[in-house]
Amino acid sequence: MRFDRVIWDFNGTILDDVEVGIEAIDTLLERYGLPPLRTRSRYYEVFGFPIIDYYRRVGFDFEKTDFTVLANEWVALYLEKVGKAPLREGIRDAILSICALGVSQTVLSMTEQSMLERQLTQLGIASAFDEICGLEDIYAESKLGLAGAWRGAHPDERVLYVGDTTHDAESAAVIGAECLLLTGGHERFEAPLHASSVILHSPLEVLRYL
C-alpha cells in the first residue's frame, strides 16, 4: 500500500451540501436587501476562502454589519437546512472500503469541531475515522494551520488527501500529501490546482487510485 492514511475534507467532499450552502447565503443576502446568487454558476464565481472575503464578494459591507454577526446568522440558516444534504454518491462505500483495507482515515475540515463531530455522527460514519479535526470557531479563515499541526503530529505518514477546493490543494501541499480533487463540490476547476493534485469525478475513483 502506497499510503498509510487518507485525509478527507468534509463539506463538498464527503457531504453534498453545495445547494444547502447556496440556499443559506441567498436567504442571508435577501435578509439584508442584497441580490441572491441563485445558481451554482454564480456561486462558483464568488466562493472561496477565507470566508470573510467571500462575504465581501457577494456584497456585504462590514462597516454596516459585523462579519461575526453574519457568520453566526449563516451557520444558523445552514443548520436549519443541512439535514436534507446527502452524502456524496459513492462516498460511504469508498470510506468503508478503505477501512477494510486497514488504511487510517482522518477528516480535516474548516467546520467548527463540535459541529463537525455532530454531523459525522448523524451521517453514521464518524466511527470510520481515526481522527476528526475541525476548527475552534465558525469563521472558516484557513485550515493551513490545522494541516501543519497535523503533519507535526504525524511526521512520517504517507498521506493521500481528498478535497474539492483550491484550499484543499494548498492544505495538501502543507502536509506534503498527494492530492485528489473531486469535481461537483464547492469549487469548479478544469485543470490540476497544484503539481501534486489529480482531478477525479467520483469518490469511488479515490478507492481505485488508492
C-alpha positions in Angstrom: 0.0 0.0 0.0 1.4 3.4 -1.1 -0.4 5.3 1.7 -0.7 5.0 5.4 -3.7 7.4 5.7 -6.4 9.1 3.7 -7.3 12.6 4.8 -10.7 13.8 3.7 -12.2 17.3 3.5 -15.8 17.3 4.7 -18.0 20.0 3.1 -18.5 19.2 -0.6 -16.2 16.2 -0.5 -18.0 13.9 1.9 -21.2 15.9 2.3 -23.0 17.1 -0.8 -24.0 20.4 0.7 -23.4 22.9 -2.1 -27.1 23.5 -2.7 -27.7 24.0 1.1 -24.8 26.5 1.2 -26.4 28.4 -1.7 -29.8 28.4 0.0 -28.3 29.7 3.2 -26.3 32.5 1.7 -29.3 33.5 -0.5 -31.6 33.7 2.5 -29.0 35.9 4.2 -28.5 38.1 1.2 -32.2 38.7 0.8 -32.5 39.4 4.5 -30.0 42.3 4.1 -31.5 43.5 0.8 -28.8 42.1 -1.5 -29.3 40.2 -4.7 -29.2 36.4 -4.2 -26.8 34.1 -6.1 -29.5 31.6 -7.1 -27.3 29.4 -9.3 -24.2 27.2 -8.9 -22.6 29.0 -11.8 -22.8 32.3 -9.9 -21.7 30.6 -6.6 -18.6 29.2 -8.3 -17.7 32.7 -9.5 -17.6 34.1 -5.9 -17.0 31.3 -3.4 -13.6 30.9 -1.8 -11.5 31.1 1.4 -11.2 32.9 3.7 -15.0 33.1 4.0 -14.8 36.7 5.0 -13.6 37.6 1.5 -16.4 35.5 0.0 -18.9 37.6 2.0 -17.3 40.7 0.6 -17.6 39.4 -2.9 -21.3 38.7 -2.6 -21.9 42.3 -1.4 -21.8 42.6 2.4 -20.4 45.8 3.8 -18.7 45.2 7.1 -18.9 48.8 8.0 -22.7 48.3 8.2 -22.8 44.8 9.6 -20.1 42.9 11.5 -18.8 39.8 9.9 -19.2 37.7 13.0 -22.9 38.6 13.1 -23.3 37.5 9.5 -21.3 34.3 10.0 -23.5 33.3 13.0 -26.6 34.0 11.1 -25.4 31.9 8.1 -24.5 29.0 10.4 -28.0 29.1 11.9 -29.5 29.1 8.4 -27.2 26.3 7.3 -28.0 24.1 10.3 -31.7 24.5 9.6 -31.2 23.1 6.1 -28.3 20.8 6.2 -30.3 17.8 7.4 -31.5 17.3 3.8 -28.0 17.3 2.4 -26.9 13.7 1.4 -23.6 12.1 1.5 -21.9 12.3 -1.9 -22.8 9.4 -4.1 -20.3 6.6 -3.5 -18.6 8.2 -0.5 -19.9 5.7 2.1 -18.7 2.7 0.0 -15.3 4.4 -0.6 -14.8 5.2 3.1 -15.8 1.8 4.4 -13.8 0.0 1.7 -10.7 2.0 2.7 -11.4 1.0 6.4 -11.5 -2.7 5.2 -8.0 -2.2 3.6 -6.7 -1.2 7.1 -5.8 2.3 6.0 -6.3 5.0 8.6 -8.6 7.9 7.8 -8.9 11.5 9.1 -11.4 14.3 8.4 -9.7 17.7 8.2 -12.3 20.4 7.9 -12.9 24.1 8.3 -16.2 23.3 10.1 -16.2 24.0 13.8 -15.1 20.9 15.8 -18.3 20.1 17.7 -20.5 20.8 14.6 -18.2 18.5 12.5 -18.4 15.7 15.1 -22.2 16.0 15.3 -22.7 16.0 11.5 -20.4 12.9 11.0 -22.3 11.1 13.8 -25.7 11.9 12.3 -24.5 10.7 9.0 -23.5 7.4 10.6 -19.8 7.4 9.5 -18.0 9.0 12.5 -16.6 5.6 13.6 -14.8 5.1 10.2 -12.3 7.9 11.1 -9.4 7.6 13.5 -9.3 11.4 13.8 -11.9 14.2 13.3 -10.1 17.6 13.1 -12.1 20.8 12.8 -11.6 24.4 13.7 -12.1 26.1 17.0 -14.6 28.7 15.6 -17.2 29.1 12.8 -15.3 31.7 10.8 -13.5 29.4 8.3 -10.5 31.6 7.9 -8.0 28.9 6.9 -7.1 25.3 7.7 -3.4 25.6 6.7 -2.5 25.8 10.4 -4.6 22.8 11.1 -2.8 20.9 8.3 0.6 22.0 9.6 -0.3 20.9 13.1 -1.5 17.5 11.8 1.7 16.9 9.9 3.8 17.9 13.0 1.9 15.2 15.0 2.4 12.6 12.2 5.8 13.3 10.7 6.3 10.0 8.9 2.9 9.0 7.5 2.4 8.7 3.7 -0.8 10.6 3.1 -3.4 10.9 0.3 -5.5 14.0 0.7 -9.0 14.2 -0.8 -10.8 17.6 -1.2 -12.9 19.7 -3.5 -11.3 23.2 -3.5 -8.1 25.2 -4.1 -7.7 25.5 -0.4 -7.6 21.7 -0.1 -4.8 21.6 -2.6 -3.0 24.2 -0.5 -3.6 22.2 2.6 -2.3 19.0 1.0 0.8 20.9 0.0 1.4 21.9 3.6 1.1 18.3 4.6 3.3 17.1 1.7 0.5 14.8 0.6 -0.7 13.7 -2.8 -4.0 15.4 -3.5 -7.1 14.3 -5.3 -9.7 16.9 -6.1 -13.3 15.9 -6.6 -15.4 17.8 -9.1 -19.0 18.7 -8.1 -18.1 20.3 -4.8 -17.8 23.9 -3.7 -15.4 24.9 -6.4 -15.3 24.4 -10.2 -12.0 23.6 -11.8 -10.9 22.1 -15.1 -7.1 21.6 -14.5 -5.0 20.5 -11.6 -4.5 23.2 -9.0 -1.2 22.0 -7.7 1.6 20.0 -9.1 0.7 17.0 -7.0 -3.1 17.2 -7.5 -5.3 15.0 -9.7 -8.9 15.8 -10.6 -11.4 13.0 -10.2 -15.2 12.9 -10.6 -16.4 10.2 -8.1 -15.4 9.1 -4.6 -15.1 5.6 -5.9 -12.3 6.7 -8.1 -10.4 7.5 -4.9 -10.6 3.9 -3.9 -9.2 2.8 -7.3 -6.4 5.4 -7.0 -5.5 4.1 -3.6 
